[in-house]
Amino acid sequence: MKFPELLVGAIQRSEIPLRFEPGAEESVAKPVTEVLEAWIAAHRPKGDGSEFDAGQQALVERLLAELNGSADLPE
């Protein structure tokens, strides 16, 4: 499963009456996704390239890939 599908599914199950308008779920999901992207990107390491920084950078890249739908969520 991809994160965008998970987010749209949650929006569809919500009490928001927008689900009857075409594209409404995607319109609601877009600002949420943008906020999450900014939050995750803010955690990019600015350190000295240590092993810890490399691991953190890999995690940031993985989370951003999941967020934009280019990678599946772990099962």
Steps between C-alpha positions, in 0.01 A plus 500: 500500500617854430465794741285711262252210479500469880437874544223515239339192658500671840345811349234291327408337832475835676187700562607763248215538249745575217521141384221556251700753300750354250855558618395622844708242686814595307432869566480436874804269495729745316554753783536218755767339282680834456515555876632148557763547227624821662505338844693195383742707289576717805659190654766468231836479676729798475782326678844379409399199291525258790347155491208632704443781249510251212237286671283801572534620140399156374194505726402849382532392136295186564223691677484761223481225237214336688327836541506583129398147403821393329559229765263258668437516872667221699273214589 
